[in-house]
Amino acid sequence: MTGSAMTSTPPHTPAVDPWVARDAAVVWHGFTQMAAYTGNMPVMVDRAEGRELIDVHGNRYFDAISSLWVTTLGHHVPELDAAIVEQLGRVAHATLLGNGSRAAVEFAEALAAVVPVADPHVLFGSDGAVAVEQALKVAFQYWINRGEPGHNRFLALGDAYHGDTVGALSLGDGGFGTAMFDPLRFPVIRTPGYASPDWAAKLIGGIEAHTDTLAAVVIEPLVQGASGILVADPGDLAEVGRACRSHGVLLICDEVATGFGRTGKLFASEWAGPEFHPDLLCLGKGITGGYLPLSVTVASGQVFDAFNGADLSESTFYHGHSYGGNALACAVALRHLQLFDEWQVLDNVAVAAEHLSVRLSDTVLGLPGVREIRQRGLMVGVELDPPSGSVRWGRRVCAGAVEQGVLLRPLGDVVVVMPPLTTTVEEIDRVADVLGRSIRAVWAEDLG
Ligand SMILES: Cc1ncc(COP(=O)(O)O)c(C=O)c1O
């Protein structure tokens, strides 16, 4: 493993792998301080098998973060590979602006049959942030098209993260260097997030206070992922849904992270019960099983109908991206959705999530340096509690896991565990054992 190479080098001067050096010379990695990049021993992936990534040197890593939350069934899945090859034999891409494609129609039909949106209409994009931007613009224009232009504000939650484009960044609460962009961000009405036990009551209070000016309420149903896996109660979600409905305010559910089985149901919104229907639903990440960039904003029939009008009229939604609804991405997304049923993926999520909960409680929760574990399905945040004066705990704990062949990545001092939905109990045992060992080692380094 990379760790054996590390032990023979003096501290603070790690040997730079030639692949890492080539990478750092030409690639600018997002959310990454490039001056520290090579010293953080990045894994240089060459290929993958099942749920393991294999680096350029042949080392294997269990992908316990699902390649930043996108991989659902695993890597290199023969059925998904075949769907792309089959589509490649027809056409790789054709624009959806003003024309259509068979692959996009077939996927949109399959998706429309399962989303918790009434009379759904699918607007394609390519990344999660785009799905959110689209939802914002649709919600804003919806009121103008209806002749009620005063509804131009959004209510978003504390600790929210909705992506890094300027509109999505405005909805987000901050962190990750967001503050410097304040002059570009539009103001939102902000009520507390899931870390606050009365978040739903506060949100509903916000709706009541601003009904006349609100375009929409935006939430990440059940789990605020990027803020460290903060979790909500399904009953509170249901209440928020009812309040939006009774006050005539649009509800945007950002399920970019929680969609496609992560929380144990196909969509996290389903936990709030059969009456809970977002007006706009944002999906991305796992939508293609982690294969190709695709996202969608699903609008209800009521929202969609507000955009009907004469050809070229102002009621048109003048928005769309070059690669939105890419045919290869749609083909693999369709096959992916079919495999959810064929493989009974959600049954495995239930078993794996329960096992993960038990193993993390046994092996990790009681350790010194661990404050709390939060979980919904296969989305887990292990919040560390570093001794005072200790630095970069999250990063060091994850680096220790990577050295043992389990790929983890922290959000600050929260270690996120988000394995693929097909993960076995044996793989979960390994993740829990490795994480426990790594936390103990970092604790011993600082206090031992
Ligand atoms: C809830 C949520 N919305 C939107 C995004 C942005 O998605 P993308 O990185 O694909 O633009 C993320 C990414 O983590 C997310 O967690």
PDBQT file of the ligand as one rigid body, heavy atoms in Angstrom, charges set to zero:
ROOT
HETATM    1  C1  LIG A 501     -27.748  18.405  -1.499  1.00  0.00    +0.000 C 
HETATM    2  C2  LIG A 501     -26.803  18.750  -2.603  1.00  0.00    +0.000 A 
HETATM    3  N1  LIG A 501     -27.232  19.549  -3.589  1.00  0.00    +0.000 NA
HETATM    4  C3  LIG A 501     -26.440  19.883  -4.626  1.00  0.00    +0.000 A 
HETATM    5  C4  LIG A 501     -25.141  19.428  -4.693  1.00  0.00    +0.000 A 
HETATM    6  C5  LIG A 501     -24.270  19.820  -5.846  1.00  0.00    +0.000 C 
HETATM    7  O1  LIG A 501     -24.098  18.743  -6.717  1.00  0.00    +0.000 OA
HETATM    8  P1  LIG A 501     -22.922  18.770  -7.795  1.00  0.00    +0.000 P 
HETATM    9  O2  LIG A 501     -21.643  18.650  -7.031  1.00  0.00    +0.000 OA
HETATM   10  O3  LIG A 501     -23.194  17.576  -8.664  1.00  0.00    +0.000 OA
HETATM   11  O4  LIG A 501     -23.032  20.060  -8.541  1.00  0.00    +0.000 OA
HETATM   12  C6  LIG A 501     -24.653  18.596  -3.678  1.00  0.00    +0.000 A 
HETATM   13  C7  LIG A 501     -23.272  18.095  -3.705  1.00  0.00    +0.000 C 
HETATM   14  O5  LIG A 501     -22.752  17.552  -2.764  1.00  0.00    +0.000 OA
HETATM   15  C8  LIG A 501     -25.512  18.250  -2.607  1.00  0.00    +0.000 A 
HETATM   16  O6  LIG A 501     -25.091  17.463  -1.595  1.00  0.00    +0.000 OA
ENDROOT
TORSDOF 0
